[in-house]
Amino acid sequence: MKLRTLLKYTAVAAICCTAPSCHGDLDIMQDNKLSASNMWQTSEDVLSSTYGIYERMRSCFVSNYCNAFFWGELRVGDYMWGPGLKAQVQNNDMINVRESSMNSSTASTSWSALYTTIDQANAVLKYAPAVDMPDADKSFAIGQAAFARAYCYFWAARLWGDVPLNLLPIESTTQKETYPVRAPKANVYAQIGTDIGTALDNAENLGTEKYFATADAVNMLKAEYALWMYTTQDGGETYLSMAEEALQAIGISSTKLSDSYTDVFSRENKCNSEVIFALLNDQTEKITGGYYWLFYHPASDIASQYQNNPVPINETQWLSYSEEFLEVLRSSKEDNNDSRVACNLGDGDYGASGQNMTWPNKFLGDMTQQPVVMDCDLLYYRYALAVMMDAELKYYQGRYSEALASLNIIASRAYGKENFYTDDSAGAVLEALTKEYFLEFPAEGVIWWALIRLDKIWEYNPVLKDKQATNPNILLWPISSSAMNKNYKLTQTEGWN
């Protein structure tokens, strides 16, 4: 992290302990340790609080059950993560999410950490404009806070639909924000669009550090938001134009991709050229973690010579690819020489009894230690996703040959072949889009959202279609019992309990 950051994440954590904050599920008892009178005086105050937003965001997404994987890809269901020929251990929370049978007690239903981040962003947006500080620093703080609030609300609205829409920091128990109602999702999505606009208005001062918002990160959020609004919220053609504007600003080119797919996820190559937005994992700053430990094996299951060489070791492997998806990956390697598979799939007869063992072989942490230390960064936006969204956009626009051109940027790196895709019929482009999302992004938390946008989720998880008959909100989540118990104004998501 560069000098401009000023504070390491460890120092930021200390500041966050005293900054205005959201403790629990919107039932804040604010101690006012830092108020407008004694906190928001200098540029350093504002910047410290701005960095604190990202510490809180990281704390949210590093959670064992509330993260990009549980909130997305695990819900693709048995096609990717279901029991196969090799029985796997899963606890009730994992099973409930995989089977979309969650209830208010399922650990992943908590939105508390998202709102902790939002509350910190709200404080910066409220107080930064009035602080006497250099214009560039003020613009940086406002732009970063606007991006972070939009990013968190985008997660919240996609997960729960109608959600509380707090735009002010919680500094008193008498504020309406302390015990809010669920706002209509249309209002939440509108605010997301406004915040994205604010972030872009300040883009020239956001900087280039990928652990914070950059202009490209804001445009990635803008493009993803616009495609979501078009495909799932009946947003209309205006949103396709918005997505196109954002993707053009980023630039769609093979030069944006790393030459090596594997290098993108390497702990030795953090914030590499393909990364757009990441959250830091670093042993030297005493912050490690993420959901990847779920895929690692216990030492007792692995022959000693293969422990951490190549099989990553942890206490228990909770999740692994299904037999069906293993066949998809293996076939892509065998039939098309797919260079991504070596990174996406560890596969071999490494078991203590010589049995075959598999795991997602990306985002590997420090393998010199056992259990593996999770110090590989958490990646949220990379340029390959921009290329895929560009292909998706052009598919919606009916520009099928141009969609194939973008898809072939992805395919060229994967298969070492130019113009891999040639059939520009609508159906063929849709199938190619779906295929490449599965092969390019496994275990990154991306695929679930793409399948919903492409209206393919019902095909890959037919259980959802059956459940939709009795629960029209099957693609959403229930609210946690903790939030319901602490805030009497909240109502449960219709169809859930």
C-alpha positions in Angstrom: 0.0 0.0 0.0 1.4 3.4 -0.9 2.2 6.3 1.3 -1.1 8.1 0.5 -2.9 5.4 2.4 -1.2 6.7 5.6 -2.7 4.0 7.8 -2.2 0.3 7.6 -5.2 -1.9 8.1 -4.2 -2.7 11.6 -4.1 1.0 12.5 -7.4 1.5 10.8 -8.9 -1.2 12.9 -8.0 0.8 16.0 -9.7 3.9 14.6 -12.8 1.9 13.7 -13.2 0.9 17.3 -13.8 4.5 18.2 -15.4 6.0 15.1 -19.2 6.3 14.8 -20.4 2.7 14.1 -23.2 0.3 13.6 -23.0 -2.4 16.2 -25.3 -5.4 15.7 -28.3 -5.5 13.4 -29.3 -1.8 13.2 -29.9 -1.6 16.9 -27.1 0.8 17.6 -26.4 2.2 21.0 -24.0 5.0 20.1 -21.5 6.1 22.7 -20.6 9.2 20.7 -16.9 8.8 21.4 -16.2 10.6 18.2 -18.7 13.3 17.3 -18.7 16.2 14.9 -17.2 18.4 17.6 -14.1 16.4 18.4 -13.5 14.2 15.3 -14.2 15.9 12.0 -11.7 18.7 12.3 -8.8 18.0 9.9 -8.0 16.3 6.6 -6.3 13.5 8.6 -9.6 12.9 10.5 -11.5 12.5 7.3 -9.0 10.3 5.5 -8.6 8.1 8.6 -12.4 7.5 8.6 -12.3 6.9 4.8 -9.7 4.2 5.2 -11.8 2.8 8.0 -14.6 2.2 5.5 -12.5 -0.4 3.7 -11.3 -2.1 6.9 -15.0 -2.6 7.7 -15.8 -3.8 4.2 -13.0 -6.3 4.5 -14.2 -7.5 7.9 -17.7 -8.0 6.3 -16.5 -10.1 3.4 -13.9 -12.1 5.3 -16.7 -13.6 7.5 -17.0 -17.4 7.5 -20.6 -17.3 6.3 -21.4 -13.8 5.0 -19.2 -13.4 2.0 -19.2 -13.4 -1.8 -19.2 -17.1 -2.0 -22.0 -17.9 0.4 -24.0 -15.0 -0.8 -23.7 -16.1 -4.4 -22.0 -19.1 -5.9 -22.9 -21.7 -3.2 -26.5 -21.1 -4.2 -25.8 -22.4 -7.7 -26.5 -25.6 -5.9 -25.9 -29.3 -6.6 -24.6 -28.7 -10.1 -21.4 -27.1 -8.7 -21.3 -28.1 -5.0 -23.7 -31.0 -4.4 -22.8 -34.4 -3.1 -21.2 -36.6 -5.6 -19.6 -40.1 -5.6 -17.3 -39.0 -2.8 -19.5 -38.0 0.2 -18.4 -34.7 1.7 -19.0 -33.1 5.0 -21.2 -30.0 5.1 -22.8 -28.3 8.1 -26.4 -27.2 8.2 -25.7 -23.7 7.2 -23.8 -24.8 4.1 -26.5 -27.3 3.2 -29.3 -24.8 3.7 -27.6 -22.3 1.4 -26.7 -24.9 -1.3 -30.3 -26.2 -1.2 -31.9 -22.7 -0.9 -33.7 -23.9 2.2 -32.4 -21.1 4.5 -34.3 -19.7 7.4 -33.8 -16.8 9.7 -31.4 -18.8 11.8 -29.0 -19.5 8.9 -25.7 -17.7 9.6 -25.4 -16.2 6.2 -28.7 -14.2 6.6 -27.0 -11.5 8.6 -26.6 -8.2 7.0 -25.0 -6.5 10.0 -21.5 -6.2 8.6 -22.8 -4.6 5.4 -24.5 -1.9 7.5 -21.4 -1.4 9.6 -19.6 -0.4 6.4 -22.5 1.7 5.2 -22.6 3.6 8.5 -18.9 4.5 8.2 -19.5 5.7 4.6 -22.5 7.7 5.8 -20.3 9.5 8.4 -17.7 10.5 5.8 -20.4 11.7 3.4 -22.1 13.7 6.1 -19.0 15.4 7.6 -16.3 15.6 4.9 -17.9 18.4 2.9 -17.6 20.8 5.8 -14.0 20.1 6.8 -11.4 22.5 5.8 -9.0 20.3 3.8 -7.4 20.2 0.3 -9.9 19.8 -2.4 -8.2 16.6 -3.8 -8.3 14.9 -0.4 -12.0 15.9 0.1 -12.9 14.6 -3.4 -11.0 11.4 -2.6 -12.9 10.8 0.6 -16.3 11.6 -0.9 -15.7 9.5 -3.9 -14.5 6.5 -1.9 -17.4 6.7 0.5 -19.9 7.0 -2.3 -18.5 3.9 -4.0 -18.4 1.9 -0.8 -22.0 2.8 0.1 -23.2 1.9 -3.4 -21.2 -1.3 -3.4 -22.7 -2.5 -0.1 -26.2 -1.5 -1.0 -25.9 -3.3 -4.3 -25.1 -6.4 -2.4 -28.0 -5.8 0.1 -30.6 -5.1 -2.5 -29.7 -8.1 -4.6 -29.8 -10.4 -1.6 -32.8 -9.1 0.3 -34.7 -6.9 -2.1 -36.4 -4.3 0.2 -33.8 -3.2 2.8 -33.3 -0.3 5.2 -32.0 2.7 3.4 -29.8 4.6 5.9 -28.1 7.7 4.5 -26.9 9.3 7.7 -24.6 7.9 10.3 -26.2 6.6 13.5 -25.2 8.8 16.3 -28.2 8.7 18.6 -30.7 6.1 19.7 -33.5 8.6 18.8 -32.7 8.6 15.1 -35.0 6.9 12.7 -31.9 5.2 11.2 -31.5 3.2 14.5 -34.7 1.2 14.0 -35.4 1.6 10.3 -38.1 0.0 8.1 -37.3 -1.8 4.9 -37.3 0.7 2.0 -38.7 -0.4 -1.4 -35.9 -1.9 -3.4 -36.6 0.7 -6.2 -35.6 3.4 -3.8 -32.5 1.5 -2.8 -31.5 0.9 -6.5 -32.1 4.6 -7.3 -29.7 5.6 -4.4 -27.1 3.1 -5.7 -27.2 4.9 -9.1 -26.9 8.3 -7.4 -23.9 7.2 -5.4 -22.2 5.7 -8.4 -22.6 9.1 -10.1 -21.1 10.8 -7.1 -18.1 8.4 -7.1 -17.6 9.1 -10.8 -17.8 12.8 -10.3 -14.8 12.4 -8.0 -13.0 9.8 -10.1 -10.0 11.9 -11.0 -9.0 12.0 -7.3 -9.7 8.4 -6.4 -6.1 7.3 -7.1 -4.8 4.0 -8.4 -4.6 1.8 -5.3 -6.6 -1.3 -5.9 -7.5 -1.9 -2.3 -9.7 1.1 -2.6 -12.0 2.4 -5.4 -10.4 3.5 -8.6 -12.1 5.0 -11.6 -12.2 1.5 -13.2 -13.7 0.0 -10.1 -16.5 2.5 -10.0 -17.2 1.8 -13.7 -17.2 -1.9 -13.0 -19.8 -1.4 -10.4 -21.7 0.9 -12.8 -21.7 -1.7 -15.5 -22.7 -4.6 -13.2 -25.5 -2.4 -11.7 -26.7 -1.4 -15.1 -26.9 -5.0 -16.5 -28.7 -6.0 -13.3 -31.2 -3.3 -13.6 -31.9 -4.1 -17.3 -32.2 -7.9 -16.8 -33.9 -8.2 -13.4 -35.6 -4.9 -12.6 -37.2 -4.1 -16.0 -34.9 -1.1 -16.3 -35.1 -0.6 -20.0 -32.7 0.3 -22.7 -31.3 3.3 -20.8 -29.4 0.8 -18.6 -27.8 -0.9 -21.5 -26.5 2.5 -22.6 -25.2 3.0 -19.0 -23.4 -0.3 -19.1 -21.9 0.5 -22.5 -20.7 3.9 -21.3 -19.0 2.3 -18.2 -17.4 -0.5 -20.2 -16.1 1.9 -22.8 -14.5 4.0 -20.1 -12.7 0.9 -18.8 -11.7 -0.3 -22.2 -12.2 -3.8 -23.6 -9.0 -5.3 -24.9 -6.9 -8.5 -24.5 -4.1 -6.2 -23.3 -6.1 -5.7 -20.1 -5.8 -9.5 -19.2 -2.8 -11.1 -17.6 -0.9 -13.4 -19.9 -1.2 -16.1 -17.3 -4.6 -16.9 -15.8 -2.9 -18.6 -12.8 -0.8 -15.5 -12.0 -4.0 -13.4 -11.4 -4.7 -15.3 -8.2 -1.2 -15.6 -6.9 -0.2 -14.3 -3.4 3.2 -13.5 -4.9 1.5 -11.3 -7.6 -1.0 -9.2 -5.6 -2.7 -6.3 -7.3 -1.4 -7.5 -10.7 -2.4 -5.9 -13.9 -5.7 -7.8 -14.3 -7.0 -6.9 -10.8 -9.3 -3.9 -10.6 -10.6 -4.1 -7.0 -9.4 -6.3 -4.1 -9.5 -6.4 -0.3 -6.2 -7.0 1.4 -5.0 -10.2 3.1 -1.5 -9.8 4.6 0.3 -11.6 7.4 2.6 -8.7 8.1 -0.5 -6.5 8.8 -2.1 -9.4 10.9 -5.1 -9.6 8.7 -5.8 -12.9 7.0 -8.8 -15.0 6.1 -11.5 -15.6 3.5 -13.7 -18.5 2.4 -11.1 -20.5 0.6 -10.3 -22.6 3.7 -13.6 -24.4 3.0 -12.0 -26.2 0.1 -8.8 -27.4 1.9 -8.2 -30.9 3.2 -7.4 -32.2 6.7 -3.8 -33.6 7.0 -5.2 -36.9 8.0 -6.8 -37.4 4.6 -3.7 -36.7 2.6 -0.5 -38.7 2.1 2.3 -37.0 4.0 4.4 -36.3 0.9 1.5 -34.4 -0.7 0.5 -32.2 2.3 0.8 -28.6 1.0 2.5 -30.1 -1.9 0.3 -29.7 -3.8 -2.8 -30.3 -1.6 -3.6 -27.3 0.7 -4.1 -28.4 4.3 -6.6 -27.1 6.9 -8.8 -28.7 9.5 -11.7 -30.0 7.4 -12.7 -29.8 3.7 -16.3 -28.6 4.0 -17.0 -28.1 0.3 -15.7 -29.5 -3.0 -16.9 -29.5 -6.6 -19.7 -31.9 -7.5 -18.9 -34.9 -9.7 -20.9 -33.2 -12.5 -18.8 -30.0 -12.4 -15.6 -31.9 -12.1 -16.5 -33.5 -15.4 -17.1 -30.1 -16.9 -13.6 -28.9 -15.9 -11.8 -32.1 -16.9 -13.5 -32.2 -20.2 -12.6 -28.6 -21.0 -9.0 -29.4 -20.3 -9.0 -32.7 -22.3 -11.1 -31.5 -25.2 -9.9 -27.9 -25.6 -6.6 -27.7 -23.7 -8.2 -25.2 -21.3 -5.2 -23.6 -19.5 -7.5 -22.4 -16.6 -8.3 -25.8 -15.3 -4.9 -26.3 -13.6 -5.7 -23.2 -11.5 -9.3 -23.9 -11.0 -8.9 -27.6 -10.1 -6.4 -29.5 -8.0 -6.9 -33.1 -8.9 -4.9 -36.2 -8.2 -4.5 -39.5 -6.3 -3.1 -37.7 -3.2 -5.2 -39.3 -0.5 -3.7 -41.1 2.5 -5.0 -44.4 0.9 -4.1 -43.3 -2.7 -7.6 -42.1 -3.4 -8.4 -39.2 -5.7 -8.6 -35.8 -4.1 -9.9 -32.5 -5.6 -10.2 -28.9 -4.6 -10.4 -25.5 -6.2 -6.7 -24.7 -6.8 -6.9 -20.9 -6.9 -6.4 -18.2 -4.2 -3.9 -20.4 -2.4 -2.4 -18.9 0.8 0.9 -19.4 2.4 1.7 -23.1 1.8 4.9 -23.0 3.8 2.7 -23.3 6.9 0.2 -25.9 8.1 -2.6 -25.1 8.2 -2.3 -22.9 5.2 -2.4 -19.2 6.1 -5.1 -17.4 4.2 -3.1 -14.4 2.9 -4.1 -14.3 -0.7 -6.1 -11.2 -1.5 -9.9 -11.3 -1.9 -10.6 -10.3 -5.5 -13.9 -8.7 -6.5 -13.4 -7.1 -9.8 -10.9 -8.0 -12.5 -10.7 -7.1 -16.2 -11.9 -10.5 -17.4 -15.2 -9.7 -15.8 -15.3 -6.5 -17.8 -14.8 -8.4 -21.0 -17.5 -10.9 -20.1 -20.0 -8.2 -19.2 -19.2 -6.5 -22.5 -20.1 -9.8 -24.3 -23.2 -10.0 -22.2 -24.2 -6.4 -23.0 -23.8 -7.0 -26.7 -25.9 -10.2 -26.5 -28.7 -8.2 -24.9 -28.3 -5.6 -27.7 -28.6 -8.3 -30.3 -25.1 -7.6 -31.5 -24.1 -11.2 -31.5 -21.0 -11.2 -33.7 -19.6 -8.4 -31.5 -20.5 -10.4 -28.4 -18.5 -13.3 -29.8 -15.5 -11.0 -30.4 -15.5 -10.2 -26.7 -16.0 -13.8 -25.7 -13.0 -14.8 -27.9 -10.8 -12.5 -25.9 -11.5 -14.7 -22.9 -11.3 -17.9 -25.0 -8.0 -17.0 -26.7 -6.2 -16.9 -23.3 -8.0 -20.0 -22.1 -7.6 -22.2 -25.2 -4.6 -20.7 -27.1 -6.8 -20.4 -30.2 -8.1 -17.3 -32.0 -11.8 -17.1 -32.9 -12.6 -20.1 -30.8 -16.3 -19.3 -31.0 -17.7 -18.8 -34.5 -21.5 -19.4 -34.2 -23.1 -16.0 -33.8 -26.7 -17.2 -33.5 -28.5 -15.9 -30.4 -28.8 -19.3 -28.8 -25.1 -20.2 -29.4 -23.9 -16.9 -28.0 -26.0 -17.4 -24.8 -24.6 -20.9 -24.3 -21.1 -19.7 -24.9 -21.6 -16.9 -22.3 -22.9 -19.3 -19.8 -20.1 -21.8 -20.4 -17.4 -19.2 -20.1 -18.8 -17.8 -16.8 -18.5 -21.3 -15.3 -15.0 -21.9 -16.6 -13.5 -18.5 -16.0 -14.9 -17.7 -12.5 -15.4 -20.8 -10.4 -15.0 -20.1 -6.6 -15.0 -16.4 -7.2 -18.6 -15.6 -6.2 -19.5 -14.4 -9.7 -21.4 -17.2 -11.4 -24.7 -17.0 -9.4 -25.3 -13.4 -10.4 -24.4 -14.0 -14.1 -26.9 -17.0 -14.2 -29.7 -14.8 -12.8 -29.0 -12.0 -15.4 -28.9 -14.6 -18.2 -32.0 -16.3 -16.9 -30.2 -19.6 -16.8 -30.2 -20.2 -13.1 -33.4 -22.3 -13.4 -31.7 -24.6 -15.8 -28.7 -25.2 -13.5 -30.6 -25.3 -10.3 -34.0 -26.7 -11.1 -34.8 -27.0 -7.3 -35.2 -23.2 -7.4 -38.0 -23.5 -9.9 -39.8 -26.0 -7.8 -39.5 -23.9 -4.7 -40.6 -20.8 -6.6 -44.1 -22.2 -6.8 -44.5 -21.6 -3.0 -42.0 -18.9 -2.6 -41.9 -16.2 -5.3 -38.9 -14.6 -3.5 -36.8 -17.8 -3.8 -33.9 -15.8 -5.3 -33.8 -13.5 -2.3 -32.8 -14.2 1.3 -34.7 -14.2 4.7 -33.7 -11.6 7.3 -31.8 -13.0 10.3 -33.7 -13.6 13.5 -31.2 -11.4 15.2 -32.1 -8.4 13.1 -35.8 -9.2 13.5 -35.5 -9.5 17.3 -33.6 -6.2 17.7 -35.7 -4.1 15.4 -39.5 -4.5 15.7 -40.1 -2.4 12.6 -38.6 -5.1 10.3 -40.8 -7.6 8.5 -39.6 -10.9 7.2 -39.0 -11.4 3.4 -42.2 -12.7 2.0 -42.1 -16.5 1.5 -39.3 -17.0 4.1 -39.4 -17.7 7.8 
